[in-house]
Amino acid sequence: MEPLLIYKALSNKTRCQIMQWLKNPEDFFDEQPYLQQGLNFRIGVCVGDIQSKSGLAQSVISSYLLTMQKAGLLESERIGKWTYYRRNEKTIQQFSEYVQNKL
C-alpha cells in the first residue's frame, strides 16, 4: 500500500463517488443484466455502467479507474470484451488503519 497514491486517487470528486458506488453497487446500478449473463456484482461493475452513471467520457472514466487500480483501491476482471471493477477491501482496510495510526 502506497498512501500517497491513494490520496491522489481520492483527491477527485468523481473517483470518490465511484468508490461509494462500488461499495454497494446494488444501490446504484441495475444487477438484472448481470444476472441474465450468469454474473453478479461480486465480479464487479462494468466500465460502461460506471461511465454511464458518471456522465463523463469513457476515456476519462477508464483513466480514473486505472489511477484507482494502480493505487490499489480497485481490482479488475476481464470477461470477454468487458472489464469489471470492484473495490479492493484489503487495501482500503490497510489505508484506514494507516490513517488512524499514523496521522
Disulfide bonds with the S-S distance in Angstrom:
none
